[in-house]
Amino acid sequence: MKRDKLFAEYEELYLELQPKLARLNQLKAELGKSVNKRRAEVEYGMVTVSYRAGYTRPKWDTRALEGYSAAHPDILQFKSEIVVKPGAAIKVVVPEGYGEDL
């Protein structure tokens, strides 16, 4: 079945790339630390690492506010909704011990 081939190819590529992806994540963390210390953008070849200042963003308890709105419907004027289009998430579970003998 075509879908089985897609899954098999995805799994094969995922397992093949794991060591490189792990190293990329290590490098990303190291570059991020360096840029955060400097608080400035750093460019080298094709790579640009940008500094983003930290900030506090408000978070609201939607359930509590919806309950509160039953007694205070005037707050509903401040509510808005967005439509999130359907999508798919892929989760890969690597078997225990995979790659230990590499």
Residue, then its C-alpha position, 0 to 999 in steps of 0.5 A: m500500500k502506498r501509505d505503508k511505503l510513505f511510513a517506511e520511508y519516513e521512519e528510515l529517513y528519521l532514523e538516519l538523520q537522528p545523529k545529525l539532528a541531535r548534533l544540530n540541537q546541541l549547536k543551536a543551544e550553544l549558539g543561542k547561549s553565545v548570542n544571549k550573552r552578547r544580546a545581539e544578532v550574529e551572522y556567519g555564512m548562511v546562519t543568522v542567530s538573532y537575540r530576542a529579549g525576554y518578555t512577560r505575556p498575559k495568560w488568562d484562565t478561559r474557563a474561569l472567565e467564561g463562568y464569570s461571563a454568565a453573571h457579567p455578560d458585558i465582558l463577552q465584548f472583549k472575547s474573540e476567536i480564531v479558526v485553527k485549520p486542521g493539520a497533522a502532527i507526526k510523533v516518532v518513537v525510537p526503539e530503546g537501544y537504537g543507535e547504541d552500537l554506532 
